[in-house]
Amino acid sequence: MFTHVCTACAKRQLIFPSQVTAVAESEQGPVATFTCWCGAEQSALYSLAPATSSKVVLAA
């Protein structure tokens, strides 16, 4: 899970793994594509966990 401010509805929402539709590698790191609660497709850099934490795993 992570939080995201939607560019369509402007709300800060909690995004669950079930909302993630894709994860792709970019030069900045992994990018998650997901559907906001309002229905808008969004994407965000998925570098939310500190470097010292456990490995982040997305489960569908």
Secondary structure, DSSP 8 states (H G I E B T S, - for coil): -EEEE-TTT--EEEE-GGGEEEEEEETTEEEEEEE-TTS-EEEEE---S-TTS-------
